[in-house]
Amino acid sequence: NWFVRLQARRYGAGLVVSEMVSSFGLAYGNERTIREFLRIHPEEHPVSVQLFGHDAAVMREAAGMAAAAGADVIDLNMGCPVRKVCKTGAGAALLDDPDKAVAIARAAGDGSGLPVTVKLRPGRNPGDRAGLALARRLVEEAGVAGIAFHPRHASQQHKGSPDYLLARELVEALDVPVILSGGLSDDERVLEAIAQSGAEAVMLA
């Protein structure tokens, strides 16, 4: 919530990000979703509102609502491996439908008028590189401003060692910042992950 984000800002976070918010919950006017997830404190800027969903038209409207609430950035979660999210066609399921993913990212930018970032995994299963290919398309075709990359495959959830060298491959391929996520449990690991990946920032959750 906004209080946790405000504390993160006070202790040095360069950008804070909301909880993952359903684009359908916003666009369909769910009172609790709007009241709790679009509440932004004046002192927490810059702040990104993280949305998820599987429909471009709905995402366009939800992103516009987030912008109207005061968001500085729209972040799209296309890496969430949770089954109840993926079974709707959102989260990591979008790794299997890159055309839809690009359309959703474009719609978020059109609807909000704000920079859009996208959180990705390398793919659904080990060896799958769909996420890397999608990242390139999101930058080239949807104009996203950055990629947040968790270098574990979706099937790994949060287990196993993140592949920071795979993240470096993405860093070297893209002309936009790559923000690294995953396995960053202490200062030493953060510094090691940055050195291995060359990422321009880290995301702590």
Secondary structure, 3 states (H helix, E strand, C coil): CHHHHHHHHHCCCCCEEEEEEEHHHHHCCCHHHHHHHCCCCHHHCCEEEEEECCCHHHHHHHHHHHHHCCCCEEEEECCCCCHHHHCCCCHHHHHHCHHHHHHHHHHHHHHHCCCEEEEECCCCCCCCCHHHHHHHHHHHHHCCCEEEECCCCHHHCCCCCCCHHHHHHHHHHCCCCEEECCCCCCHHHHHHHHHHHCCCEECCC
